[in-house]
């Protein structure tokens, strides 16, 4: 990567760090029914998935937003709220949300779409493009104590797998509730690991799962 291009991405002070309190954000949003000012503090006691995307009325973006929106009930079942954010205004969000899906719009929304016109969220979370013009496709999972647990960044051409984001929320919640760590293929109902290399339960897991077929 070109050194100048890389350095330009982080000339501002990025505040988002996994295992640290998530940076505060607030702004106007389109909720699907009204304009409303929202902030991270509104979601105290809940998990939050904050995902950013480049622009309304583009190509890959509606495919991602629609999937996050359609899976919102599944996130809600896990005490998790989903928030979309881009540099577009809340007025633009409304028009994009109300445009029919068959025409490239969202066809209605049940999650808030936050306007980051000042790009303050993008700077704090380190998710602006190299020229500071747009948001990258970034995903952040914040737990019910306000701690940032996960960060992922995609360059603009490639969309995200929303089911994997839901799985990650469920995995962090499993760890918080049971103390078990979650292997790469863990999903709800599957066995976790107690985190000790010497425990009987861990050794049984290695035998039954990790070494299968070896």
N, C-alpha and C positions, 0 to 999 in steps of 0.2 A: 504494500500500500504506500502511496506517496506520502512522505513525511509531513509535508505542509498540509495536505488534506486531512491527515490524522490529527495533527495538532489543532486545527481549526475547530474540530468537533468539541474539544474540551477546554476552550479558553475561558469558559464560565465555571462557576463553582458547583459541581454536581453534589447534591446532598443525599441522594438515595444510596443506601448501602444495606445489603442483606444482613440480618441480625440486629439492625438498628431501627429506631422509630422511623416510620414512614414520614417523609416530608409533608407538611400540611399543604393542602390545595383547596381552592374555592373558586367559584365563578358561576356565571349564568349557564343554564342548561335548558334543553328541550326535553321534557319528561315523557312525551308521547301524548300528553293532554294539555300541558301548560308550560309557560316559561317559569323557571324557578331557580333561585340561587341555591347552590348546594356546596357543601364542604366535606372534607374527610371526617370532621368531628361529628357530622350528622349520623355517622355509621358506627359510633362507638358500641362495642360489644358484639359486632358482626365481623365476619370476614369480608374482605372487599377484593374483587378483581377489577383493577384499573387497566384498561387497554387503550393504547393510542394507535392512531392510523393517520395516513398522510392527508387526505382531502375527501370531502363530500363530492358526490357526482363523478366518481372515477370508476375504476374497473375491478380490481381485486377487493377494494374496501367494502362494497356492499355484500360480497359473499361472506366476509368475515363477520360484519356487523349483524347480518341476518342470522348467522349461526349462533353467535353469542345471545342475540335476542330470543331466538327460538328455544335455546337451552336455559334461559333465565329461570323457569320454574324448577329445573333440576338444581341449579345453583341455590335458589331460595330454600330448597329442602335441606340444604347443608348450612343454613344460616349465613349465606353468602350473597352479597349484592354485587352487581356488575355495573360498571360505569365506563362508557365510551368517551374518548376525548380526541379532539383534533384542533387545529388552529382556526377552523371556521367559526363564524358567529352562531349564536343560538338561533338567529333568524334563518340562516342557511341550513342549520340542522333541521329545523321544522320543515322546510321545503323538501329537503332530501328524504326525511322520514315519511312525508305524506305522498311522495311520488310512488306510483304503483311499481311493484317488483318487476313486472313484465317490461317496464320501461327503464329498468336499471336503478330504481329507487328502493326504499326499504319497506314500503307498504304498511306503515304503522310501527310503533315502537312501544316496548314495555320496560325499557331500561333508559336511564338518563343519558343524554348526549351533551357533554360538557364543552363549553367554548373556551379555548386557551388562546385568545386573541393576543395577549401580551407575551405568550410563550414562556411564562414563568414556570408553569408545570413542566414544560419540555426541558427547560434549563435545570430545574431542581432534580428532575428524574433522569437527566442525561440522555434524553431520547430524541434530540433534534438531529436532523441530517447534517452532513458535513458543512453545508453552507448556511446552517441555522434557519433554513426556510420552512421546513416541514417537520412533522413528527415521523419517526420511524415506526414500524410495526412492533411496538413494545408491549410487554405484558408484565404486570406486577401483581403479586398476591400479598395482601396485607392481612395479618391475623386479627383475631378479636381483641387483642391487647394493643393493636396499633403498630405491631412490629412487621417490618418488611421481610417476607420469607422467601420470595422468589422474584427474579428478574430475567426477562428474555428479550432479545432484540433481533428482529428480522430486518434485512434490507428490503427495499420497497417492492421488488418484483414477486416475492413469495409470501403467500398467506399462511395463517396459523391453523393448527388442528385444535379446535375448541374443546373437543372431548378430552384431549390430553390436559388442558387447563383445568377442567372439572376434576379429572383424576388426581391432579396435583393438590387441589384444594382438599379433596377427600383424604389424601395421604397425609398431608400436614395435620389434619384434624384427627386422624387415626393415631398418629404419633403423640399428639397432645393428650389424647384421652387414655391411651393404653401404654405409652412409653416405648412402644416397639418402633424400630426403624423399618422403612418400607423399601424392599428391593425394586429393581427396575421394572419388573412386570407386575408389581402389586396392583390390585384393584380391590374394591370393597368385597369382603367375604373371603379374600385370600389371606394366607398366613403371613404375618410379619416376622421380624427377627428381634430378639430381646436386646441385641447390641453387645452381648458378651461372647467373645470367641470361645470361652471355656464352658459355658452353661450347657446343660443337657438339651435344652430346647433349641439352642442355636446349632449344636452339632447335629441334631435330628433334622433341622431345616437343611443344612448343607447336604446331608445324606439323601434326603427325599427330593429336594428341588434343584439345588445348585449343581449336583453331580449327575443328574439324570442323563442317561445315555452315554456317560463317559466310561 
